[in-house]
Amino acid sequence: MSNRRDFIKKAALGAAAVSSVGFSGFAKEKEEEGTLEFPSKKVKKPIVISTWNHGLPANKETWKELKAGKSALDAIEAGMKIPEADPNVRSVGYGGYPDREGKVTLDACIMDHNSNCGSVCFLQGIMHPISVAKRVLQNTPHVMLAGQGALQFALSEGFKEENLLTPESEKDWKKWLEDSKYKPVINIENHDTISMLMLDQDGNLSGGCTTSGAAWKMHGRVGDSPIIGAGLFLDNEVGAAAATGLGEAVIRTAGSAMVVELMRQGKSPFDACKEITERIYNKHKNHKDMEYLQVGFIALNKNGEHAGYSLRSGFNYAVSDDEKGHRMEDAKFKMSWDK
């Protein structure tokens, strides 16, 4: 009987050691408890990552606020407000492309290390939806507010209603009306949703997303960005992930939640992003959206290891840490746009 017990124990230890891809060293048994423990790598913290070129100025502002002692959510909010207020970023906030009725509609969410979430969708007339999402988290019993209700809440919280349609976006919308063909312009001009993930100096994860969504969408359309589990998800025991690209494809597959679950199973951030991106491809390769389908993920685990991966070429993301400062990194991808 003792030989059988020893064999089972050794087999369990061996399997655990093999499966702990995301950790360094080997699993060992705690003699006093008979349980397994995994020695972890040295954690790289703090670290902030966010999607696309406009993630770089957002990262810099977030980093500055974090180093000044602000909370993770306050720092994320400060960083996200940069592209939200930039009229040259045509897929986030002020100056974003409108829907087919000429309305700029906004989606955003934010999430902390305790799994507290705040989200707004189909919000109009408010410059900073990320700030409204944070107030939903802090000041309501809910996770998501939508449309007119989200606007009423924002106004009750002291936000100012204003026109977010710039002359440039209005001109582009009127030109689009000449043909009125719906074909999302994703990734072509290197702009899309901004998603941000952070591992703070205390080793806690948080994240946020904000976007004006797909250009020329139907009035009322909501993408993946404000949906916890699709555009953003984190588990403070494991890691965090966020998405960019065609929201419908990410929603259909609960993309960010699945990336985190693969990291829970021991996969690296890169392998987790790659596997879910390829899963989305396999489920959509015969779909009507495939012609313009682009999705990408960023992921960050509890050790501060990060990665990005996309279906098609062109996706990049910003990284900020003490070791190398602020920089852009190109994500690996499955295929080029000409395929």
N, C-alpha and C positions, 0 to 999 in steps of 0.2 A: 504493500500500500504506500509506504514512504517513497519507494522508487517511482511509483506512478505520480505521486504528488510533486516530486522533484522534477520529473519530466515535464509535467504540465506547466510548472512555474517557469522553467527555463524556456519552454516554447513561447509562453506569454511574453517574457522579457525580450526574447529575440524578435518576435513580431512587433512589439512596441518600438524597439530600437530601429527596425527597418522603416516603420511607418512615420517616424518623427523626422520627416524630410525638412520641415521648417525649423528644426532646432539643431543645436550643436551637441556633440557628445552622444553618449548612449544612455538609454533609460536604465535606472537602477532601483532596486527595491529598498524601501525604508524598512529596516529590520523590525522596528518597534511596532509598525502598523501593517506590514505585509502589503503595502501599496506601492505604486510606481511613481517616481518623480523624474522630471526631465530637466537637466541643467540647461539654462537658456543662454543664448548669445548675449554679448554686450549690447545693450539697447542704444540705438542712435536716436536721441531726442534733444530738443524738439525738432520736428520736421513738418513741413507744409508742402503739399502738392496740389496742383490745380490744372484744369484742362485749358489747352490752347494758349496762343500768344498773349491774349489779354489776361491770362492767369498770372503773368509775371508782375505787372504793376499791382495786381490784387494781392499776390504773395508778399510783395515788399511792404505793403501797408499792414497786412496781417502780422507779418514778422515784427514790424516796428511796434505795433500795439502789444503783441505778446511779450516782447522784451521789456516793454514799459510796465509790465505787471498786470495788464488787462486779462480778464478771463478768456478762455478759449472761444466761447460764443461771441463775446464782444469783439475779439480780434477777427474772427471769421466775418462777422457782420461788417466791420470796418473795411476789410479787404474786398468783400463782394460789392460794396457800395461804389467802388471805383469804376468797374465796367458798367454797373447799372446807370451811372450818371454820365457816361461817355457816349456822345452821339455818334462817334465813329465806330463803335462796336454795334453792328447792325443786328445782332441776335440776342441782345440783353438790354432790357430796360429802355431808357430814354433813347430815341433814335432807332429802336428795333423795327424790323419790318412788320407791317400790320397784317391782319387777317384779310380775307377777301372783301370784307365790308369796310376796310380802311381803319379798323380799330386795333390799337396796340394792346394786347392782352398778355398778362404776366403770370408766371408760375414760379414759386420758390419754396424751399423747405430748409430746415436746419435741425440738427440732432446732436444731443450731447452724450457723454459717456455713460449716463444712467438710463439711456434709451428714452429720454424725454424728447418729444418731437413737436415741431410747429410747422404748419404748411399753409400756403394760400395758392389758389388756382383760379384762373379766369378773372384775375384782378385787373381793373382798369383805373388809370388816372393817378396812380401813386408811384412816385419816383423810385422808392426803395422797397420792393416787395420782400427782400430778405429781412428787413427790419420789422415788417408786419408779421412775417412768419415767426420771428423770435418773440414778438409780443403774444402771438397765439400760444406758443410754448409756455411763456411765463404767466400770462394773465387769464387764460381760459382753461376749462376742463377738457378741451377738444384737441385733436391733432390737426384737422384741416378745416378751413373756411373757404367758401367758394363764391365767386361772382359778386353780386350785389351785397350779399351778407359780409363778404370779406371787406368790401369797400366801406360799408357802414361801420364795421369794427375798426378799420384803420382811421376813419374820421373821428370816431369816439376816442381813439387813443392820441389824437392831436396831429395826425398826418394831414398834409395839405393836398387837395386834389388839383391836378394840373394836366395840361395837354402834353402827351408824350410823343405825338406824331410830329417829327421834324419835317421841314420843307423837303429835304432830300428823300426821306422815306415816302412822303406823300407823292413826290414826283415818280419814284420807282413804282409805287402802287398804281398810279394812273397809267403808266406805261404797261404794267402787267394786265390791266383791265382790257387793253386792246385785243388780247388773245384769250385771257382768262383761263389759261391752262395751268392746272395744278401739278407742279413738279418740284418737290423740295430741293432747294439749293443747300446742300449739306457738305461742308468740308472744302468746297471748291475755293473759297476765298479765305480759308483758315479762320473761320469763326463759327461758333455754335454755343450751346450751353456752357456756362462756367460752373464746374463742380469743384469743390475744394475739400480736402481731407487733412486732418491735423493729428499728430501725436505730440502732446504738449510736454512740458518739462517734468510734469508729474507722472508721465507715462499713460495718460488718458487720451482716448480717441474722441474726435468730434468731426462734424462735417456739415456742408451746406451746398445747395444748388440754387441758381437763379437764371431765368431765361425769359425771352419774349416768344419763344417757341418757333415753330416752322412758319416761314413766310407764306402768305396767301392761304393759310388754313381756313377751314370752315369756322364761322363765328361760333364760339363755344367749345372748340377743340381744346383738350388738355393733354399734354405730353407726359413723359415719364418723370420729369424733373421734380414735381412736387409730391410724388408718390413714394413713400417710405417703402423700401424693398425693391423698387424698380430703379429710379434715378439715383437713389442714395440709400445705403444701409451700413450700419456698423454694429458690432458686438464688442464691447470693451474687453472681453476675455480673449478675443481672437484677432480682429482687424476690421478694416473699413474699405468700402468700395463705392465708386460712383461712375455714372455713365454719361456718354455724350452720343449724339447721332440721332437716328430716327427713333423717336420715342415709342411709337407703336410696337416696334420690334422688341424693345427693351421691356415694355409692359407685358407683352405676351409671354415672356420667359422669366419674369421676376429677376432680371439680370443681376443687379447689385447684390441682392440677398443670396443668390446662388454663388457668386464669387466669394462672398464671406464664408458660406458653408463649405466650399472647397478648401479654403484656408483653415477652417476648423478641422478638416480631415488631414491636415498636414501639408497641403500643397503650398508652394511659394506664391507670392503675389503674382508673379509673371505667369506661372502655370495655371493659376486659377482664372486670371483674365483671359488667357488664350483658350482654355477649355470652354468657357461660357461663350466667348465670341464665336468659336467654331460650332457650338451647339445652336446658336442663333442662325448661323449660316445654313446649317443642315436643315433647320426647320423652315427656312425662307427661300431656299435655292430655287424652288418652283413657284414662289409667291409673286403676285403682281408688283410688290414693292421692290423686288430684287434689282431692278434697273438702277435705282438710285439709293440702294441700301448701304448705309455706313453706320456702324456702331463702334464705339470704343469704350474701354474701361480703364480706370486707374484704381490701384489698390495699395493699401498700406497695412502692414501687420504690426503686432505689438512690439516687435524688435526694431521697428523703424525701417524695415525693408520695404521698398516700393517698386512698382512696375506699372507699365501701361501697355496695352495691346489693342489693335483695331482690326476690323475686317478688311478695310482698304487702306492704301497708303495715304500719307498726309497728316496723320494725327500726331500732335506733339503736346507736351505738358510741361508746366513749370515746377521746379523743385527748389526748396529753400531749406538749408540746414547750416549748422555751424562749421561743418567740415569744408564745404565747397561754396558756400554763399548761395546767391540766386542764379539760376541758369535754366535753359530750356533743354529738354531731352526729347528725342524723336522716339515714338513708339514703334515697336516691331508690328508687322501686319501680315495678314494672310494672302492678300492679292493686291494688284495695282488696279487703278480705275479703268484701265483699257481692257480688262478681262471680263 
